[in-house]
Amino acid sequence: RETNTMPQWWGSCWYYLRFMDRENLDELVNPEVEKYWWSVDSYVWGAEHAVLHLLYARFWHKFLYDIGVVSTKEPFGKLRNQWLILAFAYQNKNGWLVANDLVKEENWKYFHLETWEELSQIVAKMSKSLKNVVNPDDIVNEYGADSLRLYEMYMSDFKDAAPWDTKNITWVYRFLDKVWNLFEKGKIGEKDEESMKLLHKTIKKVGEDIEYYKFNTAIASLMILVNYGHPKDEKLAKEWKSSFAKLIHPFAPHIAEELWAIIGNSESVFFAPWPKFDAAMTKDNVIVIWVQILGKLRGELEINVADSKEDILSRAKQVESVQKWLEGKE
């Protein structure tokens, strides 16, 4: 008698429930435990799993709801489809694709090694037949796991497909090198106050970006922070470095652990609380406002947010490009 009639992957359609109560040998999930964990907050997978996983996971969950095993009608709160990593491919004038190992690049042009026919470069899905697949082990061996991880998250928005270009990893690798030098030798920013304000703005932005899967813009803000440098004051510099190690940890965990140790910590940065930002430090005191005459833009003025209305109006009238439009007018 054959009892193994379920497809191999059917178990993955309800394993999120089993994870909630894996030591329980008497039931799939204890009702109290299931109510504590509730449903999965965010379901992240490629769009190609919409049938063989997402559809059947919802089927099983609804079935379990109908028989009273779970208390939620839907298994997942939000669906996020991750992007595909694409790769460069090459085709001739007839549209036939050519494997990468048969392509030679000369002066930014591409030629077929056997026929020397000029080829056009296109973006396509990675394929073994086209030999445009990238082996992660090769990247890790040459640039390190953090560089690979950072590049994957920085190359595009989480939901958008993007072409892989190994040459661009060197740019990310240099950023990590700059981070290391910052902690070892120290690049001091022009003003301590500005360094700390930029740090608090970055803590706020990185936290929000992670929440919304905007990993690429989070990494970009870390790059801006590093380019400015840390404070000169020793106490502030230590606070800056401590916060930065925590901020970069989700993106480059290996170097984050080393940076965390460099500043004198013995326990892993993994156990450190996420840094908090001072809301007052995230606001700009100096802003640029437009000066309009009869509804038309005639100039700009840099003001402090604490300036009075009368002071701003008086200074606006002194802007050179504004004065000629005020002649004979109130």
DAGIUR-V353926 format. One record per residue. N is the residue number from 0. RES is the residue in one small letter. NEAR is the number of other ideal C-beta (glycine too) atoms within 8 Angstrom. D_LAST is the distance of its C-alpha to the last C-alpha in whole Angstrom. Layout:
n	res	near	d_last
N	RES	NEAR	D_LAST
N	RES	NEAR	D_LAST
This chain:
n	res	near	d_last
0	r	2	97
1	e	4	94
2	t	4	91
3	n	4	88
4	t	4	87
5	m	6	83
6	p	4	81
7	q	5	81
8	w	8	77
9	w	9	77
10	g	8	77
11	s	8	74
12	c	11	72
13	w	12	73
14	y	8	73
15	y	9	70
16	l	13	71
17	r	10	74
18	f	7	72
19	m	11	71
20	d	13	75
21	r	6	77
22	e	4	80
23	n	10	80
24	l	3	84
25	d	3	84
26	e	6	81
27	l	9	78
28	v	13	76
29	n	8	76
30	p	7	74
31	e	6	72
32	v	11	71
33	e	15	70
34	k	8	68
35	y	7	66
36	w	6	66
37	w	6	64
38	s	8	64
39	v	8	62
40	d	5	59
41	s	8	58
42	y	11	61
43	v	6	60
44	w	8	62
45	g	7	62
46	a	5	62
47	e	4	66
48	h	9	67
49	a	7	65
50	v	7	69
51	l	6	71
52	h	12	70
53	l	12	67
54	l	9	68
55	y	11	71
56	a	14	70
57	r	11	68
58	f	9	71
59	w	11	73
60	h	15	71
61	k	9	70
62	f	8	74
63	l	12	74
64	y	12	72
65	d	6	74
66	i	6	77
67	g	4	75
68	v	8	75
69	v	9	71
70	s	6	69
71	t	9	66
72	k	5	66
73	e	8	64
74	p	10	65
75	f	12	62
76	g	8	58
77	k	7	56
78	l	6	57
79	r	10	56
80	n	9	58
81	q	9	58
82	w	11	57
83	l	7	60
84	i	11	61
85	l	11	61
86	a	14	63
87	f	12	63
88	a	14	66
89	y	12	67
90	q	10	68
91	n	10	69
92	k	4	69
93	n	4	71
94	g	6	69
95	w	6	72
96	l	9	71
97	v	13	72
98	a	9	73
99	n	11	71
100	d	5	74
101	l	8	75
102	v	13	71
103	k	6	71
104	e	7	67
105	e	5	67
106	n	3	64
107	w	3	62
108	k	7	64
109	y	10	67
110	f	12	70
111	h	11	73
112	l	7	76
113	e	5	79
114	t	4	77
115	w	7	75
116	e	8	73
117	e	7	69
118	l	12	67
119	s	8	64
120	q	7	62
121	i	8	61
122	v	7	61
123	a	12	63
124	k	6	65
125	m	11	67
126	s	10	71
127	k	5	74
128	s	5	75
129	l	13	72
130	k	9	73
131	n	11	69
132	v	8	69
133	v	10	68
134	n	6	71
135	p	7	69
136	d	6	72
137	d	8	71
138	i	13	67
139	v	10	68
140	n	5	71
141	e	5	69
142	y	10	65
143	g	9	66
144	a	7	65
145	d	12	62
146	s	13	61
147	l	13	62
148	r	11	61
149	l	14	57
150	y	11	57
151	e	8	58
152	m	10	55
153	y	10	53
154	m	10	54
155	s	8	52
156	d	7	50
157	f	11	53
158	k	8	53
159	d	7	53
160	a	7	56
161	a	9	56
162	p	8	58
163	w	11	60
164	d	6	60
165	t	7	62
166	k	5	61
167	n	9	57
168	i	12	59
169	t	8	59
170	w	7	56
171	v	13	56
172	y	11	59
173	r	8	57
174	f	11	55
175	l	14	57
176	d	8	59
177	k	9	55
178	v	12	55
179	w	11	59
180	n	9	58
181	l	12	55
182	f	10	57
183	e	7	60
184	k	5	58
185	g	9	55
186	k	9	52
187	i	7	49
188	g	13	45
189	e	5	43
190	k	6	42
191	d	10	44
192	e	6	41
193	e	10	40
194	s	15	43
195	m	13	44
196	k	10	40
197	l	12	41
198	l	12	45
199	h	12	43
200	k	12	41
201	t	13	44
202	i	13	46
203	k	10	44
204	k	11	43
205	v	12	47
206	g	10	48
207	e	9	46
208	d	12	47
209	i	11	51
210	e	6	50
211	y	6	49
212	y	8	51
213	k	11	49
214	f	12	51
215	n	12	50
216	t	9	46
217	a	13	48
218	i	12	50
219	a	9	47
220	s	13	45
221	l	14	48
222	m	9	48
223	i	10	44
224	l	11	46
225	v	13	49
226	n	6	47
227	y	10	45
228	g	11	48
229	h	13	49
230	p	11	48
231	k	7	50
232	d	7	50
233	e	5	54
234	k	6	53
235	l	13	50
236	a	12	52
237	k	9	55
238	e	9	52
239	w	13	50
240	k	12	54
241	s	11	55
242	s	11	52
243	f	14	52
244	a	13	56
245	k	13	56
246	l	11	53
247	i	13	55
248	h	13	58
249	p	5	57
250	f	13	57
251	a	11	59
252	p	11	62
253	h	9	64
254	i	12	62
255	a	13	60
256	e	12	64
257	e	9	64
258	l	16	61
259	w	14	61
260	a	9	65
261	i	8	63
262	i	11	61
263	g	4	64
264	n	8	64
265	s	3	68
266	e	5	67
267	s	7	66
268	v	12	62
269	f	7	63
270	f	5	63
271	a	10	60
272	p	4	57
273	w	6	54
274	p	9	52
275	k	5	49
276	f	11	45
277	d	7	43
278	a	6	40
279	a	5	37
280	m	10	39
281	t	10	38
282	k	7	34
283	d	5	32
284	n	7	30
285	v	7	28
286	i	8	26
287	v	7	23
288	i	8	20
289	w	8	18
290	v	12	14
291	q	8	13
292	i	10	10
293	l	5	10
294	g	4	14
295	k	6	15
296	l	6	16
297	r	10	15
298	g	11	17
299	e	8	19
300	l	12	19
301	e	6	22
302	i	11	22
303	n	6	25
304	v	9	25
305	a	4	26
306	d	7	22
307	s	5	20
308	k	5	17
309	e	6	15
310	d	8	17
311	i	12	16
312	l	8	12
313	s	8	13
314	r	10	15
315	a	11	13
316	k	9	11
317	q	8	14
318	v	13	15
319	e	6	16
320	s	8	16
321	v	14	13
322	q	10	11
323	k	6	12
324	w	9	10
325	l	9	7
326	e	6	8
327	g	3	7
328	k	7	4
329	e	1	0
